[in-house]
Amino acid sequence: MFRQFFDAGRIHIENDNRKFDGTTIWVEGDYICIYDSLDRIVGYFGVQREISDAVAAATQGKQAEAALKESEERFRQLAENIESVFWMVGLQPQEIIYISPGYEKIWGRSCAELYACGHFLADFIHPEDRSRVVAKFSKRIVVEDETEYRIVRPDGEIRWIRDRAFPIINQAGEVYRIVGIAEDISDRKQAEKAFRESEGRFRQLAENIQDSFWLVSADLTDLLYVSPAYEQIWGRSREELYAEPIKWMKWVNPEDKHLLHEAMGRVLQGESSSTEYRIFLPDGTIRWVCDRAFPIYDESGNIYRIAGICEDISDRKLTSARIEAALREKEVLLKEIHHRVKNNMQVVSSLLQLQAQYIEDEPTLALFEESQIRIHSMALIHEQLYQSDSLDRIDLPPYVENLVANLYQSFGSGNTSVQFNVNVDSISLNIETAIPCGLIINELVSNSLKYAFTESLAGEININFYHDTTSQQFHLSIQDNGRGFPPGFNVENTETLGLRLVRMLTNQLDGTLMIDSECGTCYDISFAELTYRRRI
Amino acid sequence: MNPIKILVVEDEVIVAEDIAGRLKKLGYTVTATVVSGEEALEKVAEERPDLVLMDIVLKGDMDGITTAEKIRAKVDVPTDADGG
């Protein structure tokens, strides 16, 4: 330093000195050399000024600069790692001052290219949004602004961007820069689109189906939605209902209101309900509707809404009423036919009775009586059919009881000591099977009553009728404790009408007949129910 | 001259028995009385009758009309259907 001083002959330096009390001070000084006549340096002369305060201030300035650097670093970390894009443009001249690296990720283009270009390129914006966005950004921005638009990436992919811009004002009060933040909102847009499509689908459903959809608060006071079909079904406007939802109850047939109260009670208990009821249209006509309601739960599991579908079932009701009427008519007709068959048989029986009045010969008279009894056993079946609910099946226990009581009356009048034990399972048979069964019982019980017992003998006749569920076979046995067949009677080739009929009818039943005369007489018949092709 | 042979097809055996009795009295031969269409087809094959008297409603799956058609398809026998 002295070298420099001596060579130049003068110097200006700042250096630290020590005061007499030892404290450090900063001194600024101008020094000049003093020469003798031979230009030799003999001393120097200087003027000094204390600059400690200025030096301290300068040190502070350096620290401030470091702090600024740190702050800038923090901003950079933020800007360069966040997914959104920060940008800053200058207006005079127009230039891109900053664009954060997020740009490369979202736009799929390089920042360097953009810096080189100096401004944002409208080409990157989706053609449909381009003119709108360009118009917006060409305007002088004076307040915070926001816009959404699509960009097209080099790979052709389209992204949705939400861009916010904030003007920056200089000391002169002029906007000289604009900063902004652009974020990728493609996912949100996609979700919005999906939602709109889903809502559109729901709307198409709700508004085009002829049944009326409705959604109401659980207390029924707030109608949230009712589809347009409501107006067709109820003949009233939706506005009227929205204004006063509880009004619909006024249009329900008073006799059916309790059904709806019950149904709503069930829905509020968490069940779904289906109610058919009548409503009045404004012109007074009555319509049948079917309303199905379902509870809707909130997040805490409480029922807070009720959803429903209301369907016009007037036509269905009318059709089903017609079908029911037709069925009733058919039933009445069938009963009428059975009634007439029974009456005709009664007439035939009466004709025989009238004819018999002209007969003197006892054996001939007996033949007439037997014929009448046979006819009666068949007439009983038709009588029972028109008196019962079932029109094609005979309930056996009452039939057998009636049959036996009738036979007892006809033959047993002089034989009051005969005891009947009737054991019939609760079996029902079709008419094709029941008639032969009835005739068989008629013949065998008649035979027992006529031949088995002498006047004095206390007799027993057992009738068992049961169904073996494993073999699906029916078993009919008629047994008496009488005197059995007379000596020399060959049951196998007897030609009495009664036994001939029993054989023929067993045949008709495709059954087997077993006769046992060890102790009294016992007939066992096994058969299955006959199957006839259904004629209706 | 041989008597005319008749097959009686009737599901009510008592009616069948009656018809058969009357026919015999009139001098005809009754080849058999059967209750179902299936049996009728068998009998016709066994011994060809000159006439079949056929009920419409029969036991089993075949009715009289179907049975008559099947008999006619097999052999040339006139069939008279009486109401069921």
Interface residues (C-beta under 8 A of the other chain):
Chain A: E432 L439 L501 M504 L505 N507 Q508 L530 T531 Y532 R533 R535
Chain B: D11 E12 V13 I14 E17 V35 V57 K59 G60 D61 M62 D63
